[in-house]
Amino acid sequence: EEQEEDVLRELRLFLRNVTERLALDRRFKAFTKPVDIEEVPDYLIVIKKPMDLSTLLTNIDEHKYVTVSEFMSDADLIWQNALEYNPDSDPMDRHIRHRACALKDTVRAIIRDELDEDFDRVCEEIKESR
Ligand SMILES: COC(=O)[C@H](Cc1ccco1)c1ccncc1
């Protein structure tokens, strides 16, 4: 009903704000756009579910997420993929892994600090009802 659409509109505003703040953080530059398959031809052989911050924003606008948990599952793909594709001991791999871990910690801290648990519960109830 109308009140539910108001809740989901507020969820999208929150998720857009979080995602845009991440995309402005210089540490996360490598995560802002899909990995370039021309640059990295084997990427899609190794990584089955690519994800990046611009795709998160598109998904939000396409009403893909009804709960924060669904958003977090896609957001987690970004850093998980980076750890999986860049496992070596060379400095480049270690650098992107450090940034991937920073992304993981930053997303979790923002959600812990800024998501109201009652609001999240309302979103989860809407999801169960559909
Ligand atoms: C999320 O970004 C990545 O996984 C790519 C993989 C990649 C390897 C070569 C070109 O791109 C990356 C980008 C920048 N620095 C390290 C790795």
The ligand as a Gaussian input file, in Angstrom:
#p B3LYP/6-31G(d) Opt

LIG

0 1
 C       38.288000      -4.295000      -8.391000
 O       39.334000      -4.117000      -9.338000
 C       40.042000      -5.245000      -9.669000
 O       39.889000      -6.355000      -9.167000
 C       41.036000      -4.944000     -10.755000
 C       41.566000      -6.216000     -11.397000
 C       42.557000      -5.835000     -12.417000
 C       43.741000      -6.436000     -12.622000
 C       44.368000      -5.764000     -13.650000
 C       43.516000      -4.758000     -14.039000
 O       42.399000      -4.785000     -13.271000
 C       42.140000      -4.143000     -10.119000
 C       42.107000      -2.762000     -10.272000
 C       43.102000      -1.999000      -9.696000
 N       44.127000      -2.575000      -8.995000
 C       44.145000      -3.918000      -8.836000
 C       43.179000      -4.743000      -9.411000

